[in-house]
Amino acid sequence: MHVSLAEALEVRGGPLQEEEIWAVLNQSAESLQELFRKVSLADPAALGFIISPWSLLLLPSGSVSFTDENISSQDLRAFTAPEVLQNQSLSSLSDVEKIHIYSLGMTLYWGADHEVPQSQPIKLGDHLNSILLGMCEDVIYARVSVRTVLDACSAHIRNSNCAPSFSYVKHLVKLVLGNLSGVFPKPSLLSLPLTLLPSVYGKSMLVSLPDFPKTQTLLVFFLFWI
């Protein structure tokens, strides 16, 4: 038994909280790491899914898995890496890993913005936002790896008083299966300047990052629809 991220947030009627994003990120990265230990490019069926709010599955155990079943009605272009949309050839498992990292980052941005009014900024801390931006780099070689994501999650866990990652995932599952209401207490969050702009499919996000290299302002196109 499982629920999708989209189902959990539909029941809640609001976005993921920051510690929930860290938790889903950590559990998802662990699942991806384990998957890539077991499969190869010779087994494309095991790698053919696109991570999205509908294919990211939250399990009662607190872990995360992925599926490509029963999501054919969803438009997944906003969660699909640019190199896939451009039909570029993939030469290694590392390339496939970066494809899934991109989709996971866009999925978590979707979760952070779910049902947030356009007039309100998304509240993400600098560390988390920088990781998500690194996951959503358009250029594949500039994108962070699963190992980098796991190291960032480990550092966050060491330096915060958050509960274990699996407990946040279990709570999200119970929102659906247990028909619970409410969320974990909100952690201390840093509101980042954010402008939501209309686009063809949804929203664009303008995020100011003081420490980001090359430029202080990044336009991160985050397209989503429900």
Backbone as a ProteinNet text record, in pm:
[ID]
protein_1_A
[PRIMARY]
MHVSLAEALEVRGGPLQEEEIWAVLNQSAESLQELFRKVSLADPAALGFIISPWSLLLLPSGSVSFTDENISSQDLRAFTAPEVLQNQSLSSLSDVEKIHIYSLGMTLYWGADHEVPQSQPIKLGDHLNSILLGMCEDVIYARVSVRTVLDACSAHIRNSNCAPSFSYVKHLVKLVLGNLSGVFPKPSLLSLPLTLLPSVYGKSMLVSLPDFPKTQTLLVFFLFWI
[TERTIARY]
84.4	0	88.4	48.3	127.3	36.9	89.6	20.4	122.1	75.3	165.3	181	287.6	306.4	189.1	140.3	27.2	-97.4	-121.4	-238.3	-226.8	-107.5	-88.5	-113	-63.3	-79.3	-219.5	-287.6	-427.5	-512.8	-486.1	-559.8	-527.7	-400.4	-361.1	-417.1	-415.1	-458.2	-354.5	-227.8	-119.5	13.2	121.6	253.1	324.7	434.2	527.6	595.5	614.6	693.9	842.7	930	1071.7	1129.8	1100.3	1156.6	1100	977.6	920.7	992.8	1030.2	1105.1	1240	1309.6	1437	1417.2	1310	1285	1256	1167.8	1135.2	1258.2	1335.7	1459.3	1555.9	1575.5	1667.7	1621.5	1494.2	1442.2	1441.2	1413.4	1413.7	1555.2	1650.3	1788.8	1841.3	1803.8	1844.6	1786	1660.2	1597.1	1664.4	1697.3	1766.6	1903.9	1975.8	2107.5	2098.8	1999.9	1982.6	1943.1	1858.2	1816.1	1935.7	2022.6	2135.3	2241.9	2236.2	2324.9	2281.5	2153.5	2096.4	2076.1	2066.5	2027.7	2141.5	2121.8	2218.4	2143.6	2217.9	2155.9	2092.9	2133.7	2076.3	1935.6	1892.5	1759.4	1679.6	1645.3	1580.8	1445.8	1375.6	1243.5	1252.2	1362.8	1379.4	1414.1	1453.9	1498	1408	1300.1	1221.5	1119.7	1106	1008.1	1058.1	964.6	996.7	942	1027.8	983.2	895	778.9	681.6	596.5	510.4	423.9	334.1	308.9	219.3	293.9	422.5	501	592.9	607.4	684.5	591.3	619	529.3	583.8	499.5	532.8	479.3	564.4	526.4	502.7	413.5	385.5	508.7	610	734.4	818.2	785	862.3	962.1	967	1056.6	981.6	1054.5	1000.2	1031.4	939.3	965.4	908.4	930.3	889	816.9	726.9	650	628.1	597.9	554.2	413.3	343.1	209	102.3	-5.3	-125	-99	-1.4	22.9	21.9	-30.8	-28.6	-112.7	-206.8	-293.1	-227.3	-112.6	-45.5	56.2	65.3	166.9	292.8	398.1	517.9	631.7	604.9	714	785.8	711.8	775.3	872.6	859	943.4	1048.3	1052.4	1141.2	1266.9	1382	1510	1521	1586.4	1597.2	1658.7	1759.5	1825.5	1732.3	1632.7	1533.8	1437.2	1392.3	1301.6	1368.1	1500.7	1574.7	1623.7	1584.2	1619.9	1770.7	1845.4	1989.9	2021.7	2126.5	2165.9	2231.6	2208	2262.6	2370.1	2488.7	2601.4	2640	2580.6	2623	2511.1	2527.1	2432.6	2435.9	2551.5	2561	2467.8	2456.4	2363.5	2219.7	2184.6	2048.5	2021.9	2121.4	2108	2074.4	2143.8	2120.7	1980.8	1928.6	1791.9	1692.6	1711.6	1620.5	1640.1	1762.8	1789.2	1712.7	1714	1639.5	1491.2	1434.7	1291.2	1255.1	1340.8	1314.9	1317.7	1414.5	1420.3	1297.1	1251.8	1132.6	1008.1	1003.8	890.3	883.7	998.3	999.5	969.9	1011.5	969.5	817.3	761.9	615	550.9	607	553.1	563.7	672.8	692	595.7	547.2	461.7	314.9	282.6	146.2	45.5	-52.1	-160.9	-112.1	9.7	57.8	6.7	-63.3	-114.6	-1.2	-31	71.3	128.7	53.6	100.8	195.1	210.6	294.7	421.6	535.4	661.3	667	740.4	770.4	878.4	863.5	958.8	1053.9	1176	1279.4	1408	1476.9	1605.6	1709.9	1816.6	1920.6	1981.3	2011.8	2078.6	1990.8	1864.7	1773.8	1753.2	1732.3	1706.1	1825.9	1946.8	2065.6	2080	2043.3	2047.4	1946.1	1824.4	1721.5	1759.3	1818.9	1862.8	1971.3	2062.5	2166.9	2111.5	1999.5	1934.4	1864.8	1824.2	1744.1	1824.7	1956.6	2040.4	2001.2	1993.2	1958.9	2068.4	2193	2307	2338.1	2340.4	2349.8	2478	2591.5	2717	2727.1	2642	2642.3	2548.2	2470.3	2371.5	2438.9	2388	2446.7	2412.5	2490.9	2472.6	2388.8	2347.2	2276.6	2364.6	2493.7	2585.6	2591.4	2594.8	2596.2	2468.8	2355.2	2226.8	2225.4	2270.8	2272.6	2366.6	2479.9	2572	2508	2435	2366.7	2258.9	2184.9	2080.7	2143	2253.2	2321.2	2369.4	2424.3	2470.7	2354.2	2240.5	2123.2	2075.1	2071	2025.6	2117.6	2249	2345.5	2331.1	2296.8	2297.4	2160.2	2061.2	1926.2	1865.8	1751.6	1680.6	1562.2	1572.1	1459.5	1443.6	1323.4	1295	1357	1367.7	1419.5	1337.4	1403.4	1336.2	1214.7	1226.2	1115.2	989.2	1004.3	885.9	801.5	865.6	791.1	716.2	781.4	716.3	596.9	612.7	503.3	384.9	414.6	306.9	231.4	304.7	239.1	149.2	193.3	111.2	-17.5	-5.6	-122.1	-222.7	-176.3	-270.6	-376.5	-335.8	-427.5	-491.7	-410.6	-463.4	-532.7	-486.6	-546.7	-640.1	-651.3	-740.2	-711.2	-580.2	-540.2	-546.3	-546.3	-533.3	-415	-362.3	-250.3	-117.3	-11.9	123.4	216.6	341.6	442.2	457.6	500.7	527.4	625.9	600.1	686.1	824	930.1	1064	1088.6	1199.8	1237.9	1272.6	1200	1216.8	1265.9	1338.7	1385.4	1310.3	1234.3	1160.5	1257.8	1257.9	1342	1258.5	1315.9	1241.7	1196.1	1069.3	1015.4	909.5	919.9	817.7	757	628	560.2	504.1	547.1	507.7	423	321.1	240.8	322.1	299.3	362	260.5	301.3	208.1	146.7	228.4	180.1	155.6	214.2	195.1	265.5	375.3	442.2	589.4	648.6	793.1	839.6	957.2	1005.1	1132.9	1137.6	1256.7	1312.7	1427.1	1483.5	1615.1	1631.8	1757.3	1842.4	1963.9	2056.3	2185.2	2211.6	2329.4	2460.4	2469.3	2595.7	2606.3	2510.3	2514.5	2619.8	2705.6	2811.6	2758.7	2839.4	2817.9	2714.7	2604.1	2500.5	2422.3	2365.7	2290.6	2143.8	2102.6	1961	1946.2	1869.1	1844.4	1697.4	1667.1	1528.4	1510.2	1434.8	1411.2	1271.1	1260	1128.5	1069.2	964.3	898.5	757	735.3	604.8	530.7	411.9	335.5	187.1	119.1	-26	-77.3	-200.6	-258.7	-363.8
-118.7	0	124.4	224.8	346.2	461.1	582.9	700.7	782.5	852.8	939.9	1072.5	1143	1275.7	1366.5	1357.2	1440.6	1412.1	1285.3	1249.2	1306	1296.8	1347	1497.4	1571	1716.6	1759.8	1677.1	1706.7	1697.4	1597.1	1583.4	1699.9	1734.6	1845.5	1978.3	1998.4	2126.8	2235.2	2195.3	2291.1	2228.8	2305.8	2259.6	2171.6	2112.5	2046.9	2151.5	2118	2202.2	2171.8	2262.5	2247.9	2115.4	2074.4	1947.9	1828.3	1840.5	1734.4	1724.7	1838.5	1837.2	1769.7	1806.3	1741	1589.4	1551.4	1408.7	1333.5	1386.9	1320.6	1319.1	1426.4	1431.8	1321.7	1307.6	1207	1065.3	1038.1	903.5	870.8	970.7	949.2	923.6	1001	983.4	846.5	801.5	668.3	560	576.8	479.8	478.8	597.6	604.8	538.6	565.4	505.3	352.6	301.1	156.7	100.3	172.4	128.1	117.6	217.1	217.6	116.4	66.2	-43.9	-174.2	-183.7	-310.4	-320.6	-206.9	-211.3	-163.8	-176.8	-129.5	-73.5	-12	41.5	-68.3	-191.8	-304.3	-338.6	-274.7	-300.3	-169.9	-119.5	11.8	19	-91.9	-88.6	-44	-78.6	-42.2	104.2	170.6	309.4	403.4	351.7	429.3	523.5	526	614.8	758.4	851.5	992.7	1031.1	1078.1	1116.9	1240.7	1233.4	1342	1330.1	1427.1	1415	1292.4	1237.6	1123.4	990.1	993.4	869.8	851.8	954.6	942.8	887.3	765.1	694.4	694.6	731.4	733.1	605.7	532.7	403.2	413.4	330.6	334	310.2	244.3	220.3	346.7	449.4	572.6	582.3	482.1	486.3	540.3	552	608.6	513.6	501.9	426.7	504.9	452.7	522.9	425.5	479.5	395.4	468.6	393.3	453.3	408.4	351.9	299.8	403.6	402.7	482.5	632.7	679.9	823.7	873.9	792.3	827.7	951	983.3	1099.3	1230.4	1223.5	1343.7	1392.9	1524	1584.7	1604.7	1532.3	1528.7	1614.1	1696.9	1772.8	1862.6	1921.4	2010.6	1937.3	1804.3	1725.3	1644.7	1663.9	1586.1	1665.2	1602.7	1670.1	1719.2	1834.4	1890.9	1794.8	1716.9	1626.1	1514.7	1479.7	1380.1	1441.4	1562.9	1631.3	1653.7	1670.3	1694.4	1564.7	1449.9	1318.5	1298.1	1350.9	1329.1	1186.1	1130.6	994.6	993.4	885.5	870.2	762.1	796.4	705.3	631.3	667	604.6	606.6	525.9	529.2	663.8	728.4	861.2	959.8	949.2	1035.9	1009.2	881.6	845.8	893.8	882.8	932.5	1080.7	1158.1	1303.2	1336.6	1251.5	1270.6	1260.6	1159.4	1139.6	1247.4	1293.9	1402.1	1528.1	1558.2	1674.4	1660.4	1545.7	1524.3	1532.1	1478.5	1484.3	1628.3	1706.1	1846.2	1923.8	1904.6	1974.7	1928.3	1800.6	1747.6	1810.8	1828.1	1887.7	2037.1	2105.4	2245.2	2251.9	2158.9	2151.9	2134.4	2044.9	2021.7	2143.8	2218.7	2339.2	2450	2445.1	2552	2512.3	2390.2	2339.9	2422.8	2478.1	2557.3	2684.4	2729.3	2855.9	2969.2	3068	3177.6	3247.2	3295.2	3360.6	3483.5	3543.9	3664.8	3634.4	3507.8	3470.3	3401.1	3431.2	3364.4	3223.1	3138.6	3006.8	3022.9	2955	2966.8	2847.3	2873.4	2771.3	2830.6	2753.7	2797.6	2798.4	2875.2	2887.2	2753.1	2669.5	2542.4	2452.5	2436.8	2351.8	2406	2534.8	2592.6	2576.4	2590.3	2575.1	2431	2334.3	2194.4	2169.1	2218.5	2198	2265.1	2384	2451.3	2370.1	2312.4	2229.2	2104.3	2054.4	1937.8	1972.4	2097.3	2138.4	2215.6	2203.9	2265.6	2211.7	2301.3	2259.3	2175.2	2206.5	2135.7	2013.8	1896.9	1772.6	1762.6	1808.2	1793.3	1889.4	1993.7	2087.6	2043.6	1941.8	1894.1	1814.6	1825.8	1752	1603.8	1522	1377.2	1330.8	1205.8	1147.1	1152.9	1126.5	1129	1267.4	1370.4	1507.8	1538.1	1492.5	1513.9	1443.6	1319.1	1244.8	1309.5	1359.7	1428.1	1554	1627.9	1748.8	1714.1	1607.1	1564.3	1521	1449.1	1405	1524.5	1625	1745.4	1817.8	1824	1889.7	1816	1684	1604.6	1625.1	1628.5	1647.9	1784.3	1884.2	2021.8	2075.5	1988.5	2033	1938.2	1977.7	1895.1	1823.2	1795.2	1733.4	1587.5	1536.8	1395.3	1313.1	1180.9	1097	1114.6	1106.3	1131.1	1042	915.3	822.7	863.9	933.2	969.5	1074.7	1165.7	1265.2	1200.2	1104.1	1033.5	954.4	887.1	809.6	901.6	1020.6	1115.2	1156.8	1180	1216.6	1103.7	980.2	865.3	862.5	889.4	885	994.9	1103.9	1207.3	1149.8	1053	991.3	866.7	773.2	644.7	655	752	769.1	886.6	960.3	1075.9	1173.8	1197.4	1291.1	1432.9	1528.6	1667.6	1725.3	1835.1	1899.1	1852.3	1919	1890.4	1892.3	1853.8	1868.5	2016.3	2051.3	2192.2	2250	2371.3	2432.6	2461.1	2426.6	2463	2610.3	2659.8	2796.6	2807.3	2893.2	2902.5	3040.7	3045.9	3172	3200.1	3309.6	3345.1	3403.7	3345.7	3395.9	3483.4	3592.6	3673.6	3586.8	3597.2	3510.7	3585.9	3585.4	3644.6	3534.4	3520.2	3418.7	3485.7	3438.6	3497.9	3401	3447.9	3356.4	3302.1	3177.6	3116.1	3027.4	2963.8	2883.7	2774.5	2710	2594.7	2622	2722.7	2740.8	2862.9	2843.8	2953	2954.6	3074	3085.7	3138.4	3095.1	3136.7	3217.4	3335.2	3416.8	3412.9	3348.2	3325.2	3397.5	3481	3549.9	3470.2	3438.9	3361.3	3440.8	3495.7	3579.2	3506.9	3377.3	3306.6	3223.6	3234.9	3150.9	3204.6	3116.5	3162.8	3220.4	3304.3	3365.5	3478.3	3456.4	3559.2	3550.1	3660.7	3660.6	3631.2	3630.6	3606.1	3499.6	3398.1	3288.4	3283.5	3272.8	3250.7	3101.9	3043	2899.3	2877.9	2825.5	2803.8	2678.2	2697.5	2584.1	2575.6	2485.8	2470.5	2358.8	2384.1	2273.6	2295.4	2189.3	2191.1	2067.6	2071.7	1958.3	1894.5
0	0	0	-74.7	-83.6	-126.8	-116.7	-170	-248.2	-346.8	-421.7	-347.5	-379.3	-320.7	-355.3	-477.6	-519.8	-435.2	-405.8	-324.4	-183.1	-124.9	11.1	18.3	-79.1	-75.3	-116.4	-196.2	-227.8	-101.8	-19.3	106.7	200.1	206.6	293.8	245.6	114.5	59.8	76.6	87.6	106.1	70.2	84.6	39.1	140.5	95.3	186.3	273.8	400.6	487.9	464.3	509.1	476.7	525.1	647.8	696.7	621.1	572.9	491	356.8	300.3	175	196.3	302.7	333.6	346.9	415.1	440	311.1	227.9	101.7	11.4	14.3	-64.1	-19.6	110.5	162.1	128.4	153.5	128.2	-20.9	-103	-247.9	-299.2	-249.7	-292.7	-250.6	-131.5	-87.4	-178.1	-216.9	-306.3	-443.3	-494.3	-622.6	-614.8	-507.1	-490.7	-489.6	-417.6	-411.5	-548.1	-619.4	-751.7	-846.5	-842.9	-935.2	-896.8	-776.9	-740.1	-806.3	-838.3	-883.2	-1033.4	-1102	-1242.6	-1330.9	-1460.3	-1558.7	-1677.9	-1768.8	-1890.5	-1975.6	-1951.6	-2025.8	-1977.9	-1869.9	-1813.9	-1813.9	-1933	-1941.9	-1872.3	-1860	-1796.7	-1650.8	-1584.7	-1444	-1427.2	-1535.4	-1527.9	-1607.2	-1665.3	-1759.5	-1699.5	-1569.2	-1506.3	-1506.1	-1493	-1472.3	-1335	-1248	-1113.4	-1124.8	-1063.5	-1065.3	-939.1	-912.3	-793.8	-796.8	-916.2	-928.8	-929	-959.2	-963.4	-843	-761	-637.3	-530.3	-487.5	-396.6	-254.5	-160.6	-18.5	44.9	113.3	169.4	319.5	375	519.1	605.2	551	625.8	639.8	562.2	564.3	450.9	365.1	249.6	128.1	17.8	-105.5	-220.2	-314.3	-436.6	-554.2	-674.3	-795.4	-888.3	-969.8	-1060.9	-1191.7	-1296.1	-1422.1	-1457.2	-1360.6	-1383.8	-1348.7	-1424.9	-1396.3	-1393.4	-1470.3	-1477.2	-1620.6	-1711.2	-1853.1	-1883.5	-1796.8	-1821.4	-1779.8	-1713.1	-1665	-1768.2	-1781.1	-1866.7	-1782.6	-1814.9	-1731.2	-1785	-1885.5	-1946.2	-1846.4	-1751.3	-1654	-1564.2	-1553.2	-1464.9	-1542.1	-1672.5	-1758.8	-1790.1	-1773.4	-1796.1	-1940.8	-1961.4	-2096.4	-2197.2	-2154.4	-2249.3	-2295.1	-2213.5	-2253.8	-2353.9	-2326.4	-2418.2	-2554	-2552.4	-2676.7	-2741.8	-2683.9	-2738.8	-2752.3	-2655.3	-2656.6	-2615	-2669.5	-2633.1	-2495.7	-2422.6	-2287.9	-2292.3	-2246	-2262	-2135.4	-2021.4	-1896.3	-1793.8	-1689.2	-1577.9	-1506.2	-1508.4	-1447.9	-1516.7	-1649.9	-1723.1	-1680.2	-1666.1	-1625.9	-1483.6	-1398.3	-1261.2	-1260.5	-1344.4	-1348.5	-1401.8	-1488.4	-1536.9	-1421.1	-1337.7	-1224.9	-1117.6	-1101.8	-1006.6	-1048.6	-1178.6	-1228.5	-1197.4	-1229.4	-1207.6	-1059.9	-974.4	-830.3	-780.7	-827.3	-786.6	-828.1	-950.8	-997.3	-922.3	-888.2	-811.8	-672.7	-609.4	-475.3	-480.2	-586.5	-603.7	-618.8	-693.5	-706.6	-569.2	-488.6	-354.9	-265.6	-278.2	-197	-236.5	-359.5	-412.7	-420.6	-378.2	-395.5	-316.8	-387.2	-329.5	-259	-289.2	-234.5	-323.9	-268.5	-352.1	-426.5	-545.7	-626.9	-559.4	-468.6	-401.7	-285.7	-249.8	-136.6	-183.7	-118.2	-155.4	-100.3	-168.5	-115	-9.5	102.9	212.2	211.9	167.3	166.8	222.3	305.7	355.5	245.1	264.1	162.1	124.1	224.8	197.7	111.3	151.1	75.5	-65	-76.4	-207.5	-300.2	-246.4	-330.2	-380.3	-295.7	-338.3	-450	-431.5	-532.8	-664.6	-656.1	-778.3	-848.8	-770.2	-828.1	-893.9	-842.1	-901.2	-1032.3	-1046.7	-1161.4	-1266.3	-1261.1	-1364.4	-1502.4	-1599.4	-1735.4	-1798.6	-1767.9	-1826.4	-1740.5	-1801.9	-1726.7	-1645.3	-1699.8	-1626.5	-1508.1	-1506.4	-1394.3	-1281.7	-1306.5	-1209.9	-1098.7	-978.1	-866.6	-877	-808.4	-810.6	-692.4	-694.9	-581.5	-456.3	-471.9	-358.1	-295.3	-377.9	-327	-249.8	-302.6	-234.9	-99.4	-95.1	31	132.2	87.1	178	235.7	152.6	199.2	301.8	275.6	369.4	502.6	496.5	618.7	700.3	631.7	700.5	766.4	697.5	754.9	879.9	872.7	987.3	1106.9	1083.7	1192.2	1257.6	1177.9	1226.8	1264.5	1271.9	1307.5	1409.6	1459.8	1558.1	1495.1	1366	1296.5	1336.8	1316.9	1340.5	1227.9	1244.1	1134.9	1007.7	894.3	766.5	746.2	783.3	758.2	832.1	946.3	1024.2	952.9	880.5	803.9	688.2	623.6	513.3	565.4	677.6	736.4	768.8	817.5	849.2	723	613.3	488.4	438.7	457.1	418.5	500.8	629.4	717.2	686.5	625.4	584.2	491.9	410	314.7	374.1	419	465	599.7	681.4	813	821.7	708.1	702.2	813.8	838.7	942.3	889.1	977.3	937.3	1011.6	959.9	1026.8	972.7	1020.1	974.2	1093.5	1070.4	1173.2	1206.3	1326.4	1356.7	1257.6	1214.3	1114.4	1173.3	1100.9	1144.9	1119.5	1167.9	1139.5	992.6	919.7	774.7	736.5	630.2	576.2	447.8	446.2	325	223.5	105.9	-1.1	-93.4	-148.8	-245.1	-360.4	-393	-498.2	-575.7	-706.3	-791.8	-874.8	-866.5	-945.8	-1070.2	-1183.8	-1310.3	-1389.3	-1458.6	-1540.5	-1655.2	-1688.2	-1804.2	-1873.3	-1979.3	-2057.2	-1972.7	-1886.1	-1812.8	-1666.5	-1610.1	-1466.7	-1414.6	-1339.5	-1272.9	-1307.8	-1296.1	-1303.2	-1169.4	-1126.2	-996.5	-1012.2	-950.9	-949.9	-810.5	-793.7	-661.8	-650.3	-547.4	-524.7	-429.1	-469.2	-387.1	-371.1	-251.9	-232	-261.9	-232.6	-244.5	-371.4	-460.1	-579.5	-674.8	-730.2	-819	-949.1	-1009.1	-1140.7	-1136.7	-1069.3	-1067.2	-939.5	-898.1	-773.5	-794.3	-917.3	-942.3	-1048.9	-1016	-1109.4	-1141.4	-1266.7	-1305	-1322.8	-1233.3	-1237.2	-1289.1	-1406.8	-1464.8	-1406.2	-1329.5	-1265.9	-1320	-1410.6	-1473.2	-1407.1	-1366.9	-1310.6	-1333.4	-1326.6	-1333.7	-1264.3	-1226.2	-1154	-1244.1
[MASK]
++++++++++++++++++++++++++++++++++++++++++++++++++++++++++++++++++++++++++++++++++++++++++++++++++++++++++++++++++++++++++++++++++++++++++++++++++++++++++++++++++++++++++++++++++++++++++++++++++++++++++++++++++++++++++++++++++

